[in-house]
Amino acid sequence: MDRIYEQLAAKLDEFPHGFPRTESGVELRILEKIFAPDEAAMAVRLLPIPEPVKTIAHRLGRPAEELRSILDRMVRRGQILSFRLRGETVYGLAPFVVGIYEFQLPRMDAELATLVEEYAPHIAGTVGGAKPALARVIPVSARIDAAVVILPYEDVRGMLAGARSFRLMDCICRTGQAKLGKPCSHPLETCMAFSTRENAYEGTPVTDYGRTVTREEALAVLDLSERDGLVHCTYNVQRESMFVCNCCTCCCGFLRGVKEFGAPHLLVRSNWVSAIEAGRCTACGACAGGRCPMDAITERDGRYTVSEARCIGCGVCTIGCPADAIMLKSRPRLEQTTPPGTIVTWAFARAVQRRGALRAALQFGGLAITTIWARLTASISSSSVYRRF
């Protein structure tokens, strides 16, 4: 196998998310499936901080228009990220997850699905092996204690209220499992990106999949997902959220990572916990009969109780209770978690955990680069949001 794939794997592992090596080399076979050798060589020379094509051309000593054609082709193939920043198209290397893997939705086949399934425990262990967690559970709001203030990063409908563009896509995880002959019974078109900018997803190189929807359609997908027992998940940040995944435990990486692969920091629970009101409970068992994604509700002597240690505070049990006997209550303050402010602060904290403070500082180039990242991500969230991020 061309050594360029080893170089690309090493570069992807420099991201705070991680891209671990394995004895079997499955990660290299995944890259070989996605990238031709010349494409991998170009990806290695891109930076994680996206740049205009003229800057990349100057750095690489190549004609700008020739380079733009190559980069646009790589964007369409889901190999790199691109977006508009202050009226100019910029290009950069993306992490494997969330990023290159999700970009492969139009190209997912049985071969790639098989490779990713083999790699899943390894990458889950790395991505979910360091704090802060990559993703966060967002609770349903239908049965939350009205006396408690719901913070913005735990209000999925509040996140969408400030958005002006919405993109709906098939779930990459369910798509992959279907290619393996294990189709999921849950709805497929449940992954959502959103932006504060009008028409953010129109005319972009990677909008050959998914569809632009209205706010009302986006909200309807949230309602459908909650009724179907899916868990809302997004990036573990307070501000500048760009996507909502609606996840199941049988297919989706976030929940499988926690439940099946034992990755403690892949997904952090919400600051809520389910509580069953004994006087209203009819002991029908709807909450425990496959509704709870974490098997946190159990029955003993005809009485149903919630294991607060296992509960992730998603609230899908509250929607499925015919007696309205379950509600979400706030966890004790000492058990609550506060996510990093932005993707930038999340990334730096992750880099410190994975590489140490000195290497993280060198990787981020000091406060100046961190400030650039902060401005960059603010622009991303108001423009075209990493496409699939």
N, C-alpha and C positions, 0 to 999 in steps of 0.2 A: 504494500500500500504506500502511496506517495507520502513522503514525510510532511508535506504541507498540511495534512489533516492533523498530525500531532501538534504542529505549531498553532493551528486554529483552535484545537481543543484546549491547549494551554492558555491561549488568549481569552477564550470564553470562560475559563475557570478563574480568570482575574476579576471578573464581575463579582460584585457582592453576592449575587445569586448562587454562583458556583456552577461548575461543569466537571464533575469528578472523573478521574481515570478508573478503569476497571481492568482486571486480569484478562478478561475475554476480549477486550478492545471493542465492545459493542458501540461505545460512543464514537469511535472512529468510523465504524460502518454506517452509523447514522449520518455523520457529516459527509461521507462519501456518497450516500444516497441523495443528499440535499444539494451538495456543491460539486460541480466539476472542478478539477484541479486548478484551472486558471481562476475560477470564481473564488475558491478557497484562498488562493494567493492574494487576490484583491481584498477579500474580507479581512485577512490578517493585517493589511496595511491601513485599514480604516480605524478611526478612534471611536471610543464609546461616547465621546462628546461630539455630536454631529457638526459637520462643517459644510460650507458652500462648496460647490464643485471647483470653483476657481482656486480655493485654498488647498483642496486635495490635489488638484492638478499641479500647483506650484510645488507642493511638498514631494510629489512623486515624479515631477519632471515629465509630465505627459500633457498632450493637447486637451484643453478643457472640454471641447465638444465631443471628442472621441471618448473621454472618460465619462461624460454625462450619459452617453448611450449605453455604456457598460453598466453603470450604476443603476440606471432606470430599469434595465433588464433584470438586474439582481433584485431590485425592489419588487418587480412583478413576480419573481420566483420566490418571494418570501425569505430571502437570504439576509437582507439588511433592512434597516428602517430609514424612512424618509418622511419629511413633513415640511410645511411652509413656515418659515420664521421671518417675521418682519418683511414679508413680500418676497423672500428668497427661499429656494428649495435647498434643504440641507440633507446630508447623508451621514450615516454612522453605523457602527456595528451594534447589534442588539444582543442581549443575553439569550441563552437558549430558552429558558422559561423565566418569566413570562416574556415571549418574544418569538424567536425563530420557530419554535415548535408550533405555536398557535398560528403563525403565518402560513403553515403548511396545509391548512384546511382544504384548499382546492386540490391539493396534490396528495392527500392522504390515501394510501393504498394498503393492501394487506402486508406487503413487505415492510413498509415504514412502521405500520402499527405493531408488527411483531418485534421489530427492533426496539421501539419505544417501550413496549411492555417489558422486554428483558431489562432495559435500562432503568425502568421506573423505580425500583427499590433503591438503586444507587443514587440517583439524582434527588429522590425524595429525602434520603438520609443527609445529603449535603445541603440542599436548599432548606430543609427543615431541621438542620442541626445547629443553627446559630441564631441568636436573638439579634434584632427584633424579628418576629415572624414575618413571612412574606405577605400573607393575606390575613384578613379579618372577617369574622362572621358579623353580618348585619342582621339584627332581629326584625321579625315582622312587627308591625306596629298596631295590629288590630286589638291585641289583648295585653297592652302594657299598662302598668299601674299609672293612672292619670295624674297622681300626685307627684310623680317624679319627672324631673326635666330630662328630656331626651336630647343628648348632645348631637351636633350636626353629623359627626362621623358615624353615628348609629341610627341615622334616619335616611333610609334608602330613597324614599319619595322626596325628601328634602334635597337630596343630591340632584335628583332629576329636575327639581323645580327651577334650579338655576341654569339648566342646560338649554341650548337652543337647537342642537343637532343630535340625532339619535341614529345609531346603526345597529341592526339586529343580525346575528349570525348563528349558524348551527354550532352546537357544542363540539369542540374538537375532541374532547374525551369520549363522548358517546359515538362520534363518527369513527374514531379509532377502534373502539370495542366492537362496533358493528362490522368493521372490516375483518375482525378476528372471529366472526361468527357468533358474537354475543351481543345482539341488539338489545337496547334498553327500552323499557316500556314507558319511560318518561318522555315528555316533549323534547324535540331535538333543537328547535330554533329558540334558544333561551339565553345566548350570550349577547351582552349589550355593551356597546361603547357609547359615550356621550361627550359632548363638547359645548363650551359656552359660546362658540362662534357659529353664526349662521352658515349653512351649506358647507360644513367642515369636511364632509366626506365626498363631496362631488368632484369629479375630474381628477382623482388621485390615482396613482399607478396600481394600487392594490385593492381598489373597490370592484374587482371582478368577482367578488363573493360577498355574501351578505346583502342587505338591502337597507336603504334609508327609510325610517318610519317616523311617524308623528309622536308627540309626547303622549297622546292618548293611547296609541298603540303600544308604546313602551310601558306605560303604566298597566295596561291590560296584560302584558307578558308577566309583570311582577305578580299580578293577582292570580294568573293561571299557575305560575310557579309555586306560589304559596299553597294554593288549593291542592296541588299535586305533591306536596311534601318536599319540595326542593329548597335548598339552603342558599340564601343570598351571601355571596362572598365578594370582597373587593380588596384592593391594595391596603395594607396595614398603615395608613397615613390619615392624618386629620383633615388635610386640605388637598385640593387638586385631584380628587378621585376621577378616574377616566373610564372605568368599566365596572360592570356588575356581572358576575357569573352566578348562575342558578344551578347548584350542584347536587348530585346524588352520590350515594356511597358506593354504588356498584361500578361506576365508571370514572368519576371525576377525580382529578389528581389531588386537589386540596383535601377532600375528605378521605380518600383512600390513603393518602400519605399519613394522615393522623391515625386512622383506624386500622389499616392493614399493614402499613410499613413502619409504624411507630416513630414517625418524625415529629418530635414535640413542638418544633417552632415553624412548621409549615403554615399552620393556621391557628390563630389565636381566637379564643372564644369571645363572645360579646360580654358586656358588663351586666348581663341579665341572666336570670336562672328561672326555669319553669317551676311553678308551684301549683299543686293540685288541692282544690278546696274540697275537703272530705264530705262536707254536707251536701254538695252539689253533684259529686261523682256518682255515676250509676254503675260503675264497675263494668262498663261495656267492653273495655280492652282496646278501643280504637287507638289510643295513644301508644300502647305498647306493641300492638300488632303490626310491626314494620314501619310505623309512622315516624318514630324517633330514630334519627340517623345514627345515633351513638349508643343505642340500647340503654339509655339512661333511665328508662321507666320500667319498673318491675312490679309484679303482683305477688302478694303474700296474704293468704287467708282472706281473699276477696278484696283486698285493699291495695290500691296502686300508689306507689311513691316514686319520687324523683331522686336519683343519685346526683347531688349537686357537683360532685367531683367529675362525673362523666358528662354532665349537661354542658352543651356549648352555647346555650342561650339563643338558639336560632328562632324558637317559637313556633315551629311548624306543627307541634303538638297542639298548640292553642287553637289553630285554625281547624284542625281535624277533630276536635272534641265536640260531639253533638250536644253535650249537656252544658257547654260553656263553663266547665269546671276547672279549666287550667288558665292561668295567666302568667305573665312574666313579671317578676319582681327584681328590683335592683340588688345586685350582690353587695355584700359589705364592702366598705371603702377599701379596706386593706386587700381585698381580693380583686379589685378592679385594676385594669391596665389602661394606660394612656398611650395611644400610638404616636410615632414620630410625627413631626409637623408636616413634612413633605417627603417626596421620594428622595430628595437630596439628603436630608437628615437621616432618613432610613438607610440609604446606601452607605453613608459614612459610618453609621453605627454598626452596620453589618460588616463592613470592611475591617473595622477595629476588632470585632469578634473573631473574624476568620483569619486575619493576617497580623493583628497586633497594631498598636497605635502608630508606631513609626512607619511601618509599611503602608498603612492606610493613608497617613499624611502624604507620603511620597506618591502613592497611587493617585490621590486626588489633587496633588500639586499644591497643597496648602489652601489657605482661605480664599485666595483670589479665584482659584478654579471652582471652589465650592460656591462662591458667590455667582460665578457664571452659570453653574448648574442651577442655582435657585432661580435666576432670571430665565434660564432656558426652559425649565419645567413649567414655570408660570406661563410662558408663551405657548408651550405644547398644549397645556390644558385648555387654552383659549383658541387653539387653532385646530390641530388635527390629531392629537392624542396618540402618538406612537402607533397609529392605525389599530392594532389589536390590543394595546395596553389598556 
